[in-house]
Amino acid sequence: MKILIAYDGSDHSKKAVFFTLNFIKKEDEIYLVTVIKEAPKSPEQKIIQAREEAEQKQKEVLKDLEGYKVTAEILESPDVSSALIEYCKKVNCNMIVTGSRGLTGLKKAILGSVSSELVSKSDIPVLVVK
């Protein structure tokens, strides 16, 4: 099984990582993917800083994933959900796991904007962890 975990360093995305560990096997493949949501005309320094922050957040959780087959990836896109879906299709994953809310600062009544978009746009199964 190949599972993409959408990871932004938020508490909800950390819960998604640890929940996933409850049902996967050591031989399953995990794709830990962080999407940097930057406008196409963002200054280069801002993008570099965002990438460094994303790498640091991934390093923190990768310690907990030792012993699993993990590929950590950082993508840049103004459309987070589409980037996650495209990457998932590229690596032929079976499922996308996401937290119910992220670091966007916008709160939805039930789901965060990215998790809500994933559920509505994806033809790949999406598991939203509360």
N, CA, C and O of each residue as an XYZ file, in Angstrom:
520
protein
N       0.848     -1.175      0.000
C       0.000      0.000      0.000
C       0.891      1.235      0.000
O       1.930      1.265      0.660
N       0.475      2.246     -0.743
C       1.176      3.526     -0.800
C       0.230      4.600     -0.266
O      -0.889      4.759     -0.754
N       0.696      5.329      0.738
C      -0.150      6.329      1.391
C       0.549      7.681      1.375
O       1.708      7.800      1.772
N      -0.175      8.701      0.910
C       0.327     10.063      0.963
C      -0.247     10.714      2.217
O      -1.459     10.701      2.434
N       0.622     11.276      3.030
C       0.180     12.033      4.203
C       0.469     13.504      3.937
O       1.620     13.900      3.757
N      -0.592     14.310      3.913
C      -0.442     15.752      3.750
C       0.032     16.309      5.088
O      -0.657     16.188      6.100
N       1.210     16.915      5.082
C       1.810     17.337      6.350
C       2.252     18.798      6.289
O       3.058     19.181      5.441
N       1.709     19.610      7.206
C       2.113     21.016      7.273
C       2.693     21.408      8.634
O       2.971     22.583      8.879
N       2.873     20.440      9.504
C       3.436     20.720     10.817
C       2.411     21.084     11.873
O       2.764     21.238     13.042
N       1.151     21.226     11.490
C       0.107     21.563     12.461
C      -0.194     20.359     13.350
O       0.169     19.229     13.023
N      -0.855     20.608     14.467
C      -1.241     19.508     15.359
C      -2.140     18.508     14.646
O      -2.027     17.302     14.867
N      -3.032     19.001     13.790
C      -3.939     18.107     13.067
C      -3.183     17.218     12.085
O      -3.524     16.046     11.921
N      -2.158     17.766     11.429
C      -1.399     16.929     10.497
C      -0.522     15.933     11.253
O      -0.275     14.833     10.758
N      -0.051     16.299     12.438
C       0.702     15.339     13.260
C      -0.207     14.194     13.702
O       0.211     13.036     13.714
N      -1.438     14.515     14.062
C      -2.398     13.467     14.423
C      -2.642     12.539     13.241
O      -2.785     11.329     13.417
N      -2.689     13.101     12.043
C      -2.880     12.278     10.841
C      -1.715     11.305     10.665
O      -1.925     10.147     10.305
N      -0.499     11.766     10.916
C       0.677     10.888     10.813
C       0.562      9.742     11.810
O       0.707      8.578     11.438
N       0.304     10.061     13.058
C       0.267      9.026     14.088
C      -0.928      8.097     13.943
O      -0.837      6.916     14.280
N      -2.042      8.611     13.448
C      -3.194      7.751     13.190
C      -2.864      6.750     12.085
O      -3.230      5.578     12.171
N      -2.183      7.210     11.063
C      -1.799      6.352      9.944
C      -0.937      5.177     10.419
O      -1.052      4.067      9.899
N      -0.090      5.422     11.388
C       0.790      4.361     11.897
C       0.002      3.222     12.539
O       0.529      2.121     12.701
N      -1.255      3.473     12.904
C      -2.090      2.436     13.514
C      -2.546      1.368     12.532
O      -2.874      0.257     12.949
N      -2.574      1.674     11.233
C      -3.123      0.708     10.292
C      -2.203      0.333      9.133
O      -2.598     -0.446      8.265
N      -0.990      0.870      9.104
C      -0.091      0.482      8.019
C       0.879     -0.588      8.480
O       1.043     -0.834      9.675
N       1.511     -1.212      7.515
C       2.529     -2.218      7.780
C       3.889     -1.613      7.486
O       3.987     -0.613      6.773
N       4.926     -2.206      8.024
C       6.282     -1.699      7.812
C       6.668     -1.682      6.335
O       7.460     -0.843      5.907
N       6.105     -2.610      5.554
C       6.458     -2.660      4.130
C       5.658     -1.674      3.273
O       5.959     -1.504      2.092
N       4.643     -1.024      3.851
C       3.888     -0.016      3.109
C       4.768      1.207      2.864
O       5.719      1.465      3.602
N       4.434      1.945      1.825
C       5.195      3.148      1.495
C       4.425      4.388      1.944
O       3.231      4.524      1.679
N       5.130      5.289      2.627
C       4.551      6.543      3.088
C       5.201      7.684      2.321
O       6.425      7.762      2.207
N       4.364      8.561      1.802
C       4.842      9.777      1.155
C       4.403     10.938      2.031
O       3.222     11.285      2.069
N       5.357     11.535      2.733
C       5.089     12.669      3.610
C       5.276     13.929      2.768
O       6.402     14.298      2.434
N       4.162     14.590      2.424
C       4.224     15.687      1.465
C       3.760     16.995      2.105
O       2.683     17.084      2.694
N       4.614     17.995      1.964
C       4.307     19.346      2.415
C       4.237     20.232      1.185
O       5.115     20.175      0.323
N       3.205     21.042      1.100
C       3.066     21.962     -0.029
C       3.253     23.384      0.487
O       2.553     23.838      1.392
N       4.209     24.064     -0.111
C       4.424     25.477      0.191
C       3.478     26.261     -0.707
O       3.572     26.212     -1.934
N       2.576     26.977     -0.075
C       1.570     27.735     -0.828
C       2.060     29.162     -1.006
O       1.816     30.029     -0.167
N       2.746     29.387     -2.098
C       3.280     30.710     -2.392
C       2.707     31.202     -3.711
O       2.473     30.417     -4.630
N       2.488     32.479     -3.794
C       2.038     33.072     -5.057
C       3.183     32.978     -6.062
O       4.350     33.041     -5.675
N       2.864     32.828     -7.342
C       3.912     32.678     -8.354
C       4.936     33.810     -8.375
O       6.083     33.596     -8.767
N       4.537     35.007     -7.961
C       5.462     36.142     -8.001
C       6.070     36.448     -6.633
O       6.533     37.565     -6.403
N       6.076     35.475     -5.726
C       6.664     35.697     -4.405
C       8.171     35.895     -4.539
O       8.816     35.281     -5.389
N       8.722     36.761     -3.689
C      10.178     36.937     -3.728
C      10.889     35.623     -3.426
O      10.438     34.832     -2.598
N      11.989     35.409     -4.103
C      12.757     34.167     -3.971
C      13.123     33.883     -2.508
O      13.041     32.736     -2.068
N      13.523     34.907     -1.756
C      13.924     34.708     -0.357
C      12.770     34.159      0.484
O      12.984     33.335      1.373
N      11.552     34.616      0.202
C      10.379     34.149      0.937
C      10.142     32.657      0.675
O       9.796     31.906      1.587
N      10.331     32.243     -0.573
C      10.159     30.838     -0.933
C      11.249     29.978     -0.277
O      10.967     28.885      0.213
N      12.483     30.472     -0.271
C      13.591     29.739      0.367
C      13.309     29.570      1.853
O      13.505     28.484      2.400
N      12.856     30.622      2.506
C      12.543     30.562      3.934
C      11.408     29.574      4.207
O      11.481     28.793      5.155
N      10.365     29.604      3.385
C       9.239     28.684      3.550
C       9.699     27.234      3.364
O       9.254     26.347      4.093
N      10.583     26.988      2.398
C      11.109     25.643      2.164
C      11.937     25.173      3.367
O      11.823     24.019      3.781
N      12.763     26.051      3.926
C      13.568     25.687      5.098
C      12.675     25.353      6.290
O      12.949     24.402      7.023
N      11.617     26.124      6.487
C      10.679     25.858      7.580
C       9.971     24.521      7.364
O       9.781     23.759      8.311
N       9.586     24.238      6.132
C       8.923     22.970      5.811
C       9.868     21.795      6.057
O       9.458     20.769      6.599
N      11.122     21.944      5.661
C      12.107     20.875      5.890
C      12.283     20.613      7.382
O      12.367     19.459      7.802
N      12.338     21.671      8.183
C      12.495     21.518      9.624
C      11.286     20.797     10.235
O      11.452     19.920     11.083
N      10.086     21.159      9.812
C       8.873     20.510     10.317
C       8.862     19.031      9.953
O       8.475     18.188     10.762
N       9.288     18.720      8.731
C       9.333     17.318      8.314
C      10.370     16.537      9.123
O      10.115     15.400      9.520
N      11.540     17.141      9.369
C      12.588     16.452     10.132
C      12.087     16.050     11.515
O      12.418     14.976     12.017
N      11.290     16.917     12.122
C      10.777     16.633     13.466
C       9.920     15.379     13.481
O      10.047     14.560     14.390
N       9.045     15.212     12.489
C       8.146     14.057     12.478
C       8.814     12.823     11.868
O       8.414     11.699     12.172
N       9.812     13.011     11.025
C      10.489     11.862     10.417
C      11.161     10.978     11.465
O      11.327      9.777     11.252
N      11.548     11.567     12.595
C      12.127     10.776     13.692
C      11.142      9.710     14.162
O      11.544      8.599     14.510
N       9.861     10.044     14.172
C       8.827      9.113     14.618
C       8.489      8.069     13.559
O       7.788      7.099     13.848
N       8.977      8.258     12.345
C       8.680      7.339     11.251
C       9.853      6.421     10.911
O       9.832      5.722      9.898
N      10.874      6.430     11.767
C      12.019      5.554     11.529
C      11.556      4.101     11.513
O      10.739      3.688     12.336
N      12.088      3.338     10.571
C      11.704      1.944     10.429
C      10.636      1.734      9.376
O      10.345      0.597      9.006
N      10.043      2.826      8.885
C       9.048      2.761      7.810
C       9.693      3.239      6.511
O      10.698      3.949      6.529
N       9.108      2.844      5.399
C       9.563      3.315      4.089
C       8.928      4.682      3.848
O       7.745      4.771      3.517
N       9.713      5.743      4.012
C       9.176      7.098      3.924
C       9.928      7.900      2.864
O      11.158      7.896      2.809
N       9.161      8.578      2.034
C       9.706      9.555      1.102
C       9.129     10.903      1.514
O       7.912     11.087      1.520
N      10.006     11.845      1.858
C       9.560     13.186      2.240
C       9.710     14.089      1.019
O      10.738     14.081      0.341
N       8.677     14.854      0.759
C       8.658     15.697     -0.435
C       8.098     17.067     -0.082
O       7.144     17.178      0.687
N       8.694     18.101     -0.644
C       8.185     19.462     -0.485
C       7.853     19.982     -1.881
O       8.707     20.009     -2.767
N       6.613     20.390     -2.058
C       6.146     20.910     -3.340
C       5.808     22.385     -3.197
O       5.516     22.859     -2.099
N       5.848     23.103     -4.305
C       5.451     24.508     -4.317
C       4.258     24.652     -5.257
O       4.331     24.270     -6.425
N       3.164     25.202     -4.744
C       1.980     25.395     -5.576
C       1.013     26.340     -4.887
O       0.872     26.302     -3.665
N       0.349     27.184     -5.653
C      -0.688     28.030     -5.051
C      -1.956     27.239     -4.740
O      -2.809     27.712     -3.988
N      -2.091     26.035     -5.310
C      -3.266     25.191     -5.098
C      -2.828     23.904     -4.391
O      -2.426     22.935     -5.036
N      -2.911     23.912     -3.073
C      -2.398     22.813     -2.253
C      -3.079     21.490     -2.564
O      -2.404     20.481     -2.768
N      -4.397     21.480     -2.604
C      -5.118     20.223     -2.813
C      -4.807     19.618     -4.182
O      -4.608     18.407     -4.288
N      -4.763     20.432     -5.217
C      -4.443     19.912     -6.557
C      -3.024     19.364     -6.611
O      -2.780     18.337     -7.245
N      -2.082     20.043     -5.949
C      -0.701     19.566     -5.922
C      -0.612     18.204     -5.235
O       0.107     17.317     -5.697
N      -1.339     18.040     -4.135
C      -1.337     16.757     -3.424
C      -1.944     15.643     -4.281
O      -1.408     14.536     -4.330
N      -3.048     15.931     -4.950
C      -3.707     14.935     -5.792
C      -2.807     14.549     -6.967
O      -2.672     13.366     -7.281
N      -2.194     15.535     -7.614
C      -1.303     15.253     -8.742
C      -0.118     14.396     -8.302
O       0.250     13.444     -8.990
N       0.473     14.730     -7.166
C       1.616     13.952     -6.676
C       1.180     12.525     -6.346
O       1.891     11.566     -6.650
N       0.031     12.395     -5.736
C      -0.480     11.073     -5.378
C      -0.659     10.214     -6.634
O      -0.319      9.031     -6.634
N      -1.180     10.798     -7.675
C      -1.344     10.070     -8.935
C       0.008      9.717     -9.544
O       0.174      8.638    -10.114
N       0.969     10.625     -9.425
C       2.307     10.411     -9.975
C       2.984      9.181     -9.359
O       3.650      8.415    -10.056
N       2.806      9.002     -8.051
C       3.458      7.872     -7.358
C       2.512      6.687     -7.179
O       2.865      5.689     -6.551
N       1.302      6.808     -7.740
C       0.304      5.733     -7.672
C      -0.061      5.338     -6.246
O      -0.075      4.154     -5.911
N      -0.353      6.321     -5.415
C      -0.726      5.995     -4.044
C      -2.186      5.561     -3.972
O      -2.999      5.879     -4.841
N      -2.490      4.821     -2.902
C      -3.819      4.254     -2.718
C      -4.737      5.126     -1.874
O      -5.956      4.959     -1.896
N      -4.144      6.062     -1.126
C      -4.940      6.849     -0.187
C      -4.203      8.133      0.171
O      -2.973      8.181      0.197
N      -4.985      9.167      0.445
C      -4.452     10.416      0.971
C      -4.968     10.554      2.398
O      -6.164     10.408      2.651
N      -4.065     10.835      3.323
C      -4.447     11.068      4.716
C      -4.121     12.520      5.046
O      -3.025     13.000      4.756
N      -5.073     13.208      5.648
C      -4.883     14.613      5.990
C      -5.526     14.911      7.336
O      -6.442     14.211      7.769
N      -5.044     15.941      7.980
C      -5.683     16.416      9.197
C      -6.930     17.206      8.830
O      -7.095     17.628      7.686
N      -7.797     17.400      9.802
C      -9.045     18.110      9.518
C      -8.835     19.610      9.359
O      -9.641     20.285      8.719
N      -7.775     20.128      9.928
C      -7.431     21.546      9.772
C      -5.924     21.670      9.721
O      -5.196     20.816     10.228
N      -5.463     22.755      9.098
C      -4.029     22.971      8.995
C      -3.627     24.319      9.536
O      -4.255     24.859     10.447
N      -2.571     24.852      8.963
C      -2.015     26.118      9.417
C      -2.495     27.312      8.597
O      -1.845     28.357      8.597
N      -3.607     27.177      7.909
C      -4.059     28.240      7.015
C      -4.574     29.470      7.741
O      -4.577     30.564      7.178
N      -5.005     29.307      8.973
C      -5.556     30.442      9.699
C      -7.044     30.624      9.453
O      -7.716     31.321     10.213
N      -7.562     30.011      8.411
C      -8.990     30.067      8.133
C      -9.631     28.834      8.736
O      -9.168     27.718      8.501
N     -10.682     29.017      9.503
C     -11.354     27.873     10.114
C     -12.700     27.652      9.456
O     -13.490     28.581      9.284
N     -12.940     26.426      9.098
C     -14.241     26.026      8.555
C     -15.015     25.371      9.690
O     -14.426     24.965     10.692
N     -16.312     25.269      9.540
C     -17.143     24.686     10.594
C     -16.789     23.233     10.851
O     -16.747     22.809     12.006
N     -16.535     22.461      9.805
C     -16.265     21.038      9.991
C     -14.861     20.680      9.527
O     -14.104     20.055     10.270
N     -14.510     21.063      8.325
C     -13.214     20.719      7.764
C     -12.440     21.973      7.391
O     -13.026     23.027      7.142
N     -11.114     21.851      7.357
C     -10.293     22.928      6.845
C     -10.444     23.003      5.334
O     -10.975     22.078      4.719
N      -9.987     24.084      4.732
C     -10.187     24.275      3.297
C      -9.475     23.217      2.463
O     -10.044     22.740      1.481
N      -8.245     22.832      2.822
C      -7.513     21.839      2.036
C      -8.167     20.470      2.161
O      -8.376     19.796      1.153
N      -8.492     20.049      3.375
C      -9.115     18.732      3.536
C     -10.471     18.684      2.840
O     -10.830     17.665      2.250
N     -11.210     19.759      2.905
C     -12.511     19.823      2.231
C     -12.343     19.716      0.713
O     -13.096     19.000      0.053
N     -11.363     20.420      0.168
C     -11.100     20.355     -1.269
C     -10.622     18.970     -1.682
O     -11.006     18.476     -2.742
N      -9.798     18.346     -0.868
C      -9.328     16.995     -1.188
C     -10.497     16.024     -1.291
O     -10.577     15.222     -2.222
N     -11.395     16.110     -0.326
C     -12.556     15.216     -0.322
C     -13.405     15.438     -1.571
O     -13.887     14.476     -2.168
N     -13.589     16.677     -1.965
C     -14.469     16.952     -3.112
C     -13.784     16.739     -4.464
O     -14.453     16.349     -5.421
N     -12.476     16.983     -4.575
C     -11.776     16.901     -5.861
C     -11.179     15.533     -6.179
O     -11.092     15.159     -7.348
N     -10.773     14.793     -5.173
C      -9.976     13.592     -5.390
C     -10.811     12.379     -5.776
O     -11.875     12.130     -5.210
N     -10.304     11.628     -6.756
C     -10.914     10.341     -7.058
C     -10.166      9.218     -6.335
O     -10.512      8.043     -6.458
N      -9.137      9.605     -5.581
C      -8.383      8.705     -4.712
C      -9.011      8.817     -3.324
O      -9.348      9.922     -2.898
N      -9.179      7.698     -2.605
C      -9.774      7.789     -1.259
C      -9.006      8.764     -0.355
O      -7.776      8.798     -0.356
N      -9.760      9.550      0.410
C      -9.179     10.531      1.332
C      -9.664     10.206      2.744
O     -10.863     10.066      2.986
N      -8.722     10.091      3.658
C      -9.042      9.877      5.065
C      -8.726     11.167      5.803
O      -7.577     11.607      5.816
N      -9.732     11.777      6.415
C      -9.561     13.005      7.178
C      -9.545     12.634      8.657
O     -10.504     12.067      9.182
N      -8.427     12.968      9.324
C      -8.270     12.644     10.745
C      -8.621     13.868     11.562
O      -8.039     14.938     11.387
N      -9.587     13.696     12.466
C     -10.035     14.790     13.330
C      -9.053     14.981     14.456
O      -9.245     15.856     15.301
